[in-house]
Amino acid sequence: IRLNLDTDVYAVFDPTNDLITDLKDKISELEEENIELQRQIDVLEED
């Protein structure tokens, strides 16, 4: 089974589709946290 985070094409026919969706959500959350942390680091480095 090929997993492509950009599309659900391969996941649609897979029984683990819910798992894939959960993983995508987690990745999105982590990316947002990462962006926020990077902003905080940038602010700290300005001081």
DSSP file (Angstrom, degrees, kcal/mol; ACC not computed):
  #  RESIDUE AA STRUCTURE BP1 BP2  ACC     N-H-->O    O-->H-N    N-H-->O    O-->H-N    TCO  KAPPA ALPHA  PHI   PSI    X-CA   Y-CA   Z-CA
    1    1 A I              0   0    0      0, 0.0     2,-0.5     0, 0.0    10,-0.1   0.000 360.0 360.0 360.0 127.6    0.0    0.0    0.0
    2    2 A R        -     0   0    0      8,-0.1     2,-0.6     2,-0.0     8,-0.0  -0.776 360.0-154.8 -91.9 133.4    1.4    3.4   -1.0
    3    3 A L        +     0   0    0     -2,-0.5     2,-0.5     7,-0.1     5,-0.1  -0.935  13.6 178.5-109.3 124.5    0.8    6.2    1.4
    4    4 A N    >   -     0   0    0     -2,-0.6     3,-0.9     3,-0.4     7,-0.2  -0.966  17.0-160.0-125.7 114.3    0.8    9.7    0.0
    5    5 A L  T 3  S+     0   0    0     -2,-0.5    -1,-0.1     1,-0.2     3,-0.1   0.663  89.8  60.5 -69.1 -14.8    0.1   12.5    2.5
    6    6 A D  T 3  S+     0   0    0      1,-0.1     2,-0.3    -3,-0.0    -1,-0.2   0.758 113.5  26.1 -83.7 -24.5   -0.9   14.9   -0.3
    7    7 A T    <   -     0   0    0     -3,-0.9    -3,-0.4     1,-0.0     3,-0.2  -0.939  58.0-144.7-137.6 159.0   -3.8   12.8   -1.6
    8    8 A D  S  > S+     0   0    0     -2,-0.3     4,-2.2     1,-0.2     3,-0.1   0.280  70.5 111.1 -99.8   8.4   -6.2   10.2   -0.3
    9    9 A V  T  4 S+     0   0    0      1,-0.3     4,-0.4     2,-0.2    -1,-0.2   0.882  85.2  34.7 -53.1 -45.3   -6.2    8.3   -3.6
   10   10 A Y  T  4 S+     0   0    0     -3,-0.2     3,-0.3     1,-0.2    -1,-0.3   0.765 116.9  54.9 -82.6 -24.8   -4.4    5.3   -2.2
   11   11 A A  T >4 S+     0   0    0      1,-0.2     3,-2.1    -7,-0.2     6,-0.2   0.751  87.5  78.7 -79.7 -24.3   -6.0    5.4    1.2
   12   12 A V  T 3< S+     0   0    0     -4,-2.2    -1,-0.2     1,-0.3    -2,-0.1   0.849  99.1  40.6 -55.8 -38.9   -9.6    5.3    0.0
   13   13 A F  T 3  S+     0   0    0     -4,-0.4    -1,-0.3    -3,-0.3    -2,-0.1   0.284  98.5  97.7 -94.5  11.6   -9.5    1.6   -0.6
   14   14 A D    X   -     0   0    0     -3,-2.1     3,-1.6     1,-0.1    -3,-0.0  -0.849  69.2-142.3-106.5 133.6   -7.6    0.8    2.5
   15   15 A P  T 3  S+     0   0    0      0, 0.0     3,-0.5     0, 0.0     4,-0.2   0.696 102.0  62.8 -64.7 -17.5   -9.2   -0.3    5.8
   16   16 A T  T 3>  +     0   0    0      1,-0.2     4,-2.3     2,-0.1     3,-0.3   0.159  66.2 117.2 -92.6  19.8   -6.7    1.8    7.7
   17   17 A N  H <> S+     0   0    0     -3,-1.6     4,-2.5     1,-0.2    -1,-0.2   0.873  73.2  53.6 -54.9 -39.9   -8.0    5.0    6.1
   18   18 A D  H  > S+     0   0    0     -3,-0.5     4,-2.5     1,-0.2    -1,-0.2   0.902 108.0  50.6 -61.9 -40.5   -9.0    6.3    9.5
   19   19 A L  H  > S+     0   0    0     -3,-0.3     4,-2.5     2,-0.2    -2,-0.2   0.918 109.7  50.1 -62.5 -43.6   -5.5    5.7   10.8
   20   20 A I  H  X S+     0   0    0     -4,-2.3     4,-2.5     1,-0.2    -2,-0.2   0.914 110.6  49.8 -61.3 -43.5   -4.0    7.5    7.9
   21   21 A T  H  X S+     0   0    0     -4,-2.5     4,-2.5     2,-0.2    -1,-0.2   0.916 110.2  50.6 -62.0 -43.5   -6.4   10.5    8.5
   22   22 A D  H  X S+     0   0    0     -4,-2.5     4,-2.5     1,-0.2    -2,-0.2   0.909 110.5  49.7 -60.0 -42.4   -5.4   10.5   12.2
   23   23 A L  H  X S+     0   0    0     -4,-2.5     4,-2.7     2,-0.2    -2,-0.2   0.901 109.3  51.2 -64.6 -41.0   -1.7   10.5   11.2
   24   24 A K  H  X S+     0   0    0     -4,-2.5     4,-2.5     2,-0.2    -1,-0.2   0.920 110.3  49.6 -60.8 -43.5   -2.3   13.4    8.8
   25   25 A D  H  X S+     0   0    0     -4,-2.5     4,-2.5     2,-0.2    -2,-0.2   0.919 111.2  49.2 -61.8 -43.5   -4.1   15.3   11.5
   26   26 A K  H  X S+     0   0    0     -4,-2.5     4,-2.7     1,-0.2    -2,-0.2   0.912 110.4  50.7 -61.8 -43.0   -1.2   14.7   13.9
   27   27 A I  H  X S+     0   0    0     -4,-2.7     4,-2.6     1,-0.2    -1,-0.2   0.915 110.2  49.9 -61.6 -43.1    1.3   15.8   11.3
   28   28 A S  H  X S+     0   0    0     -4,-2.5     4,-2.2     2,-0.2    -1,-0.2   0.919 111.2  49.2 -61.6 -43.8   -0.6   19.0   10.7
   29   29 A E  H  X S+     0   0    0     -4,-2.5     4,-2.5     1,-0.2    -2,-0.2   0.929 112.3  47.9 -60.4 -45.9   -0.7   19.7   14.5
   30   30 A L  H  X S+     0   0    0     -4,-2.7     4,-2.7     1,-0.2    -2,-0.2   0.882 109.9  52.3 -64.4 -38.8    3.0   19.0   14.8
   31   31 A E  H  X S+     0   0    0     -4,-2.6     4,-2.2     2,-0.2    -1,-0.2   0.905 110.5  48.2 -63.7 -40.8    3.8   21.3   11.8
   32   32 A E  H  X S+     0   0    0     -4,-2.2     4,-2.4     2,-0.2    -2,-0.2   0.918 112.5  48.4 -65.2 -43.4    1.7   24.1   13.4
   33   33 A E  H  X S+     0   0    0     -4,-2.5     4,-2.8     1,-0.2    -2,-0.2   0.907 110.6  52.2 -61.1 -41.6    3.5   23.6   16.7
   34   34 A N  H  X S+     0   0    0     -4,-2.7     4,-2.4     2,-0.2    -2,-0.2   0.906 109.3  48.7 -61.4 -43.6    6.8   23.6   14.9
   35   35 A I  H  X S+     0   0    0     -4,-2.2     4,-1.9     2,-0.2    -1,-0.2   0.918 112.6  48.5 -62.5 -44.0    6.0   26.9   13.2
   36   36 A E  H  X S+     0   0    0     -4,-2.4     4,-2.1     1,-0.2    -2,-0.2   0.914 112.0  48.4 -64.1 -43.8    4.9   28.4   16.5
   37   37 A L  H  X S+     0   0    0     -4,-2.8     4,-2.5     1,-0.2    -1,-0.2   0.893 109.1  53.7 -63.0 -39.8    8.1   27.3   18.2
   38   38 A Q  H  X S+     0   0    0     -4,-2.4     4,-2.5     1,-0.2    -1,-0.2   0.883 107.3  51.6 -62.9 -37.9   10.2   28.7   15.4
   39   39 A R  H  X S+     0   0    0     -4,-1.9     4,-2.3     2,-0.2    -1,-0.2   0.925 110.0  48.9 -62.3 -44.5    8.5   32.0   15.8
   40   40 A Q  H  X S+     0   0    0     -4,-2.1     4,-2.4     1,-0.2    -2,-0.2   0.899 111.1  49.9 -63.3 -40.3    9.3   32.0   19.6
   41   41 A I  H  X S+     0   0    0     -4,-2.5     4,-2.5     2,-0.2    -1,-0.2   0.919 109.2  51.9 -63.3 -43.8   12.9   31.1   18.8
   42   42 A D  H  X S+     0   0    0     -4,-2.5     4,-1.1     1,-0.2    -2,-0.2   0.906 110.1  49.2 -59.4 -42.0   13.2   33.9   16.3
   43   43 A V  H  X S+     0   0    0     -4,-2.3     4,-0.9     1,-0.2     3,-0.5   0.922 111.6  48.6 -63.8 -44.4   11.9   36.3   18.9
   44   44 A L  H >< S+     0   0    0     -4,-2.4     3,-0.6     1,-0.2    -2,-0.2   0.880 108.7  53.5 -62.9 -38.3   14.4   35.1   21.5
   45   45 A E  H 3< S+     0   0    0     -4,-2.5    -1,-0.2     1,-0.2    -2,-0.2   0.746 100.2  62.7 -70.7 -22.3   17.2   35.4   19.0
   46   46 A E  H 3<        0   0    0     -4,-1.1    -1,-0.2    -3,-0.5    -2,-0.2   0.811 360.0 360.0 -71.1 -29.0   16.3   39.0   18.3
   47   47 A D    <<        0   0    0     -4,-0.9    -1,-0.2    -3,-0.6    -2,-0.1   0.504 360.0 360.0 -61.1 360.0   17.0   40.0   21.9
